[in-house]
Amino acid sequence: MIQLTINPKEIDKLFSEIDLKISGLKTLISSSSASEIAKAAFTLTGERFVLAVDRFSISNPKRMHHVYEWKRTGRSNARLFVLERESILSGSLGINVSFMPSRTPVPIPAELLSPGPTGKSVTSKTIFRDKAKVMEEGKPIQFAAKKIITFLGTNGQVFLQPGTMVTILNPGGIQVRNSFQQFMLEWYQANSESIMKSSGLYERIAYDVANVLNTTGAGMKEVNIAVKNAASLYSQERVAIK
């Protein structure tokens, strides 16, 4: 008869290795892994979102013209908005929107470019720097004219003398108020989950973690690195998208 005796040290090594693998797997549901995935989610969804804004703006210019430079609604190189990655806490991602200053002059109606009875025409150009922010908020604005202001009213050309108080009740039109924020909320609710599922991120993490855990001695630290590296391929460490 043959009698085999198992070395207790080998059993201890086996248990230690199993503990390492279990701790590594638990890392997948840790706050650190969730934060790395959230960073990737910002980039994956954000890149899709800005393109969706462009498409929506082209078909709905009255609602979205304010977040682009004048007469360039829907063009990617004329955007006046930027997505910013804010706080990340246990996988909960905060996304903020900032509106950039406009750099192009307010368009002058063709009728005002032609000389009037006095032989004068409108030549002064004004830049409405905060057009996106002001129009999105939709609050009435008031200011005192610093020089003669002229515009086309319902009954023809109107002139306002310097010092005249000017009130604009609906800057940008009644349709633009909170229109960007509303579109953003609705879009993310409808699309973020499907984008993440189809991105391939989860499959990439599972593949890389399985490979790493197939190595003797690999555990929590190695899984953390694998998740971070996999997620960074998708996040590209971006903190802003415009």
C-alpha positions as CSV (number, residue, x, y, z in Angstrom):
1,M,0.0,0.0,0.0
2,I,1.2,3.5,-0.8
3,Q,0.4,6.3,1.6
4,L,0.7,9.9,0.4
5,T,1.0,12.9,2.8
6,I,0.1,16.3,1.6
7,N,2.5,19.0,2.7
8,P,0.5,21.5,4.9
9,K,2.7,24.3,3.5
10,E,1.4,23.6,0.0
11,I,-2.2,23.8,1.3
12,D,-1.4,27.2,2.9
13,K,0.1,28.4,-0.4
14,L,-3.1,27.3,-2.2
15,F,-5.3,29.1,0.2
16,S,-3.2,32.2,0.0
17,E,-3.4,32.2,-3.8
18,I,-7.2,31.8,-3.6
19,D,-7.4,34.7,-1.2
20,L,-5.4,36.8,-3.6
21,K,-7.7,36.0,-6.5
22,I,-10.8,36.7,-4.4
23,S,-9.5,40.0,-3.2
24,G,-8.6,40.8,-6.8
25,L,-12.2,40.1,-8.0
26,K,-13.6,42.2,-5.2
27,T,-11.6,45.1,-6.5
28,L,-13.9,45.1,-9.6
29,I,-16.8,46.4,-7.4
30,S,-14.6,48.8,-5.4
31,S,-14.9,52.6,-5.6
32,S,-11.5,52.9,-7.3
33,S,-12.7,50.7,-10.2
34,A,-16.0,52.5,-10.4
35,S,-14.1,55.8,-10.6
36,E,-12.0,54.6,-13.5
37,I,-15.1,53.4,-15.4
38,A,-16.8,56.7,-14.7
39,K,-13.9,58.5,-16.3
40,A,-14.3,56.4,-19.4
41,A,-18.1,57.0,-19.4
42,F,-17.5,60.8,-19.5
43,T,-15.5,60.5,-22.7
44,L,-17.6,57.8,-24.3
45,T,-20.9,59.6,-23.8
46,G,-19.5,63.1,-24.1
47,E,-18.1,62.6,-27.6
48,R,-21.5,61.2,-28.7
49,F,-23.4,64.0,-27.0
50,V,-21.7,67.0,-28.7
51,L,-22.3,65.4,-32.1
52,A,-26.0,64.9,-31.1
53,V,-26.2,68.5,-30.2
54,D,-24.9,69.5,-33.6
55,R,-27.5,67.3,-35.4
56,F,-30.4,68.5,-33.2
57,S,-29.4,72.2,-33.6
58,I,-29.4,72.0,-37.4
59,S,-33.0,70.7,-37.3
60,N,-34.0,73.0,-34.4
61,P,-32.1,76.2,-34.9
62,K,-34.6,78.4,-32.9
63,R,-33.9,76.3,-29.8
64,M,-30.2,75.9,-30.1
65,H,-28.7,78.8,-32.2
66,H,-27.5,80.5,-29.0
67,V,-24.8,77.8,-28.2
68,Y,-23.0,78.5,-31.5
69,E,-21.4,81.4,-33.2
70,W,-23.7,83.6,-35.2
71,K,-25.1,82.0,-38.4
72,R,-23.1,78.8,-37.8
73,T,-25.6,76.8,-35.9
74,G,-24.8,73.1,-35.7
75,R,-21.1,73.4,-36.8
76,S,-18.6,71.7,-34.6
77,N,-16.0,74.4,-35.0
78,A,-18.5,77.1,-33.9
79,R,-19.7,75.5,-30.6
80,L,-19.9,77.8,-27.6
81,F,-20.3,75.0,-25.0
82,V,-17.9,72.7,-23.4
83,L,-18.5,69.6,-21.2
84,E,-16.4,69.4,-18.1
85,R,-15.8,66.3,-16.0
86,E,-16.5,67.3,-12.4
87,S,-16.6,65.2,-9.2
88,I,-16.4,61.4,-9.3
89,L,-17.5,59.7,-6.1
90,S,-17.8,55.9,-6.0
91,G,-18.7,55.7,-9.7
92,S,-21.1,58.7,-9.6
93,L,-20.0,61.1,-12.3
94,G,-20.8,64.7,-12.3
95,I,-20.8,66.5,-15.7
96,N,-20.9,70.3,-15.9
97,V,-21.5,72.6,-18.9
98,S,-19.7,75.8,-19.4
99,F,-20.5,78.4,-22.1
100,M,-17.6,80.0,-23.9
101,P,-17.6,83.7,-25.0
102,S,-18.6,84.5,-28.5
103,R,-15.9,86.0,-30.7
104,T,-17.9,87.0,-33.8
105,P,-19.8,90.3,-34.3
106,V,-23.6,90.4,-34.0
107,P,-24.9,90.2,-37.6
108,I,-26.3,93.5,-39.0
109,P,-29.5,93.2,-41.1
110,A,-28.9,93.9,-44.8
111,E,-31.4,96.7,-44.7
112,L,-29.2,98.6,-42.2
113,L,-26.1,98.2,-44.3
114,S,-27.4,100.4,-47.1
115,P,-27.1,104.2,-46.7
116,G,-30.3,105.9,-45.4
117,P,-31.8,109.3,-46.3
118,T,-28.8,111.0,-44.5
119,G,-26.4,108.9,-46.5
120,K,-25.2,107.0,-43.4
121,S,-25.3,103.3,-42.8
122,V,-24.6,101.1,-39.8
123,T,-20.9,100.2,-39.7
124,S,-20.3,99.6,-36.0
125,K,-20.0,95.9,-35.0
126,T,-20.7,94.6,-31.6
127,I,-19.7,91.3,-30.0
128,F,-22.2,89.8,-27.6
129,R,-19.6,87.8,-25.6
130,D,-22.0,86.0,-23.2
131,K,-24.7,85.3,-25.8
132,A,-24.8,81.5,-25.0
133,K,-25.0,81.9,-21.2
134,V,-27.4,84.9,-21.2
135,M,-29.8,83.3,-23.8
136,E,-29.8,79.9,-22.1
137,E,-30.7,81.5,-18.8
138,G,-33.5,83.4,-20.6
139,K,-33.6,86.3,-18.1
140,P,-34.5,89.8,-19.2
141,I,-31.5,92.1,-19.7
142,Q,-31.4,95.8,-19.4
143,F,-28.7,98.3,-20.3
144,A,-28.2,102.0,-21.1
145,A,-27.3,102.8,-24.8
146,K,-23.8,104.2,-24.9
147,K,-24.3,105.5,-28.5
148,I,-27.1,105.7,-31.0
149,I,-28.7,102.3,-31.5
150,T,-30.7,101.4,-34.5
151,F,-32.7,98.3,-35.3
152,L,-35.6,97.1,-37.4
153,G,-38.9,97.3,-35.5
154,T,-42.3,96.2,-36.6
155,N,-42.9,99.6,-38.2
156,G,-39.5,100.1,-39.8
157,Q,-36.1,101.3,-38.5
158,V,-35.9,102.5,-34.9
159,F,-33.4,104.9,-33.4
160,L,-32.5,105.1,-29.7
161,Q,-30.4,108.0,-28.4
162,P,-27.4,107.5,-26.0
163,G,-28.6,107.1,-22.4
164,T,-31.8,105.4,-23.4
165,M,-32.6,102.3,-21.2
166,V,-33.0,99.2,-23.3
167,T,-34.9,96.1,-22.1
168,I,-34.8,92.8,-23.9
169,L,-37.4,90.5,-22.3
170,N,-36.5,87.3,-24.2
171,P,-32.9,87.4,-25.4
172,G,-32.5,84.9,-28.2
173,G,-36.2,84.2,-28.3
174,I,-38.6,82.4,-26.0
175,Q,-37.6,78.9,-27.3
176,V,-34.0,79.0,-26.2
177,R,-34.5,79.4,-22.4
178,N,-33.0,76.3,-20.7
179,S,-33.2,74.5,-24.1
180,F,-29.6,73.2,-24.0
181,Q,-29.9,71.9,-20.4
182,Q,-33.2,70.2,-21.2
183,F,-31.8,68.5,-24.3
184,M,-28.7,67.4,-22.3
185,L,-30.8,65.8,-19.5
186,E,-33.2,64.0,-21.9
187,W,-30.3,62.8,-24.1
188,Y,-28.2,61.3,-21.3
189,Q,-31.3,59.6,-19.8
190,A,-32.1,58.0,-23.1
191,N,-28.6,57.1,-24.4
192,S,-25.9,56.8,-21.7
193,E,-26.6,53.2,-20.7
194,S,-26.8,51.8,-24.2
195,I,-23.5,53.6,-25.2
196,M,-21.7,52.1,-22.3
197,K,-23.1,48.6,-23.0
198,S,-22.0,48.7,-26.7
199,S,-18.7,50.4,-26.1
200,G,-16.7,47.2,-25.4
201,L,-15.3,48.6,-22.2
202,Y,-16.8,46.0,-19.9
203,E,-15.6,43.2,-22.1
204,R,-12.1,44.7,-22.3
205,I,-11.9,44.9,-18.5
206,A,-13.1,41.3,-18.0
207,Y,-10.6,40.0,-20.6
208,D,-7.6,41.9,-19.0
209,V,-8.6,41.0,-15.5
210,A,-8.9,37.3,-16.4
211,N,-5.4,37.4,-17.9
212,V,-3.9,39.1,-15.0
213,L,-5.4,36.7,-12.4
214,N,-4.1,33.8,-14.4
215,T,-0.7,34.8,-13.1
216,T,0.5,33.3,-9.8
217,G,0.7,36.0,-7.1
218,A,-1.6,38.4,-8.8
219,G,-4.3,40.0,-6.7
220,M,-5.8,43.3,-5.8
221,K,-2.9,45.5,-6.9
222,E,-2.7,43.9,-10.3
223,V,-6.4,44.0,-10.9
224,N,-6.5,47.7,-10.0
225,I,-3.8,48.3,-12.6
226,A,-5.6,46.2,-15.2
227,V,-8.9,48.1,-14.7
228,K,-7.1,51.5,-14.8
229,N,-5.2,50.7,-18.0
230,A,-8.3,49.3,-19.7
231,A,-10.5,52.2,-18.8
232,S,-7.9,54.8,-19.8
233,L,-8.0,53.5,-23.3
234,Y,-11.5,54.8,-23.5
235,S,-11.3,57.8,-21.2
236,Q,-8.1,59.1,-22.7
237,E,-7.9,61.0,-19.4
238,R,-10.0,63.7,-20.8
239,V,-11.6,66.3,-18.4
240,A,-13.3,68.4,-21.0
241,I,-15.0,67.9,-24.4
242,K,-15.9,70.7,-26.8
